[in-house]
């Protein structure tokens, strides 16, 4: 497993996942197209993903994650009904590392969350803890 910053290791647990996500370079006003990527692992402070595009260190990313289950840990009353149960987790992140897996075709990107709703981050941390407990 790739090396993690020591403060991240102490603060958040990491969960290996293989969910598909949508990622793009973030710019204001919002433009550009999302591309598919796959989560390698995720924590309350960031994630690692595999994608087809190289992103330089410091590049801002917008990521939409729609893995099932995280919503039930949000404080919302309507979290189990209709569209709320399928609402994606949308975050802004900054690339901290991008390494080539297959030159020009596949890259491993490590990103730290820089823009995430506080209640969504708490829900994500609780979701990860529950998933790790379930596996262990």
Buried (B, 14 or more C-beta within 10 A) or exposed (E): EEEBEEEBEEEBBBBEBEBEBBBBBBEEEEEEEEEEBBBBBBBBBBBBBBBEBBBEEEBBBBBEBBBEEBBBBBEEEEBEEEEEEEBBBBBBBBBBBBEEEEEEEBBBBBBBBEEBEEEBBBBBBBBBBBBEEEEE
